[in-house]
């Protein structure tokens, strides 16, 4: 399995410190990764068939992401709307759920659409500027993780609705 070929500095350190049991199926040739990027648009564990039963593989996905302890990013093409409507109107409601909400439930910290359907052919078009954006964001996630914690700056935005006292958050 792919999981058996991935590890991270954090996972190796946690195993060495006795904080986490070793993965018994982890290959000796496992590659140390700084991020995990899912480009297929389906849950991390289970694929399209597994996605029909919500939460069935959630514990497995949680174990993988917890042990690796690296950012998990979804970078998939839009498969519900075409590129032209995306450019004209932004990402639509159902497409937003598939691209943003569901991956967040799976543990994703970021989602980057890489392209989408061509209106007349139904073929998937990869947009080079989106691939560049993905590369930039991955670089920044890795840089943030490598920064000393005292140097990190985080903003929290609260939505105050309905308006009035005590409604924020």
C-alpha positions, 0 to 999 in steps of 0.5 A, spaced: 500 500 500 502 507 498 502 508 506 507 503 507 512 507 502 511 514 506 513 516 512 516 523 515 521 526 520 515 527 525 513 519 525 520 517 525 522 521 531 515 519 535 517 512 534 524 513 536 521 516 542 516 511 544 510 516 543 508 512 537 508 504 535 512 503 529 508 501 523 509 494 522 508 494 514 512 500 513 517 499 508 525 500 509 525 504 503 519 509 505 520 516 503 520 521 508 515 526 506 513 534 508 506 534 505 501 529 502 497 531 496 491 528 494 489 529 486 484 524 485 478 528 489 476 522 493 477 521 500 484 519 503 482 512 504 477 508 500 477 511 493 470 512 490 467 506 492 469 507 500 466 514 499 459 512 499 459 510 506 461 516 510 466 515 516 467 507 514 475 509 513 475 515 517 479 512 523 484 509 518 485 516 515 486 519 521 491 514 523 495 515 517 495 523 518 496 523 525 502 518 524 505 522 519 503 529 522 504 533 515 499 537 512 494 534 507 492 538 501 487 536 496 489 538 489 483 536 484 480 538 478 473 540 478 469 535 476 462 538 477 462 544 473 466 546 467 472 551 467 468 557 464 463 557 469 468 557 474 472 563 471 465 566 470 462 565 477 467 562 482 466 555 484 459 553 485 455 550 491 456 542 490 463 543 487 465 547 493 462 541 498 466 536 494 472 540 493 472 544 500 468 541 505 469 533 504 476 534 504 476 538 510 472 532 514 478 528 511 483 532 515 485 536 509 488 543 511 488 546 504 484 545 497 487 547 490 483 546 484 487 544 479 483 545 473 476 542 470 472 540 465 472 543 458 465 545 456 464 542 449 468 536 450 468 534 457 475 533 458 479 535 464 484 541 463 490 542 467 491 549 468 498 551 469 497 557 473 493 552 478 499 547 478 504 553 480 499 556 485 499 549 488 507 548 488 507 555 492 502 553 497 506 547 498 512 550 499 509 555 504 506 550 508 513 546 509 516 553 510 511 554 516 512 548 519 519 549 519 519 555 522 520 556 530 514 556 533 515 563 536 516 566 529 509 563 527 503 568 526 496 566 525 490 570 524 483 567 527 477 570 523 470 569 527 464 570 523 459 574 527 452 572 525 447 574 527 449 581 528 449 583 535 453 582 542 455 575 543 454 572 536 461 572 534 464 564 533 
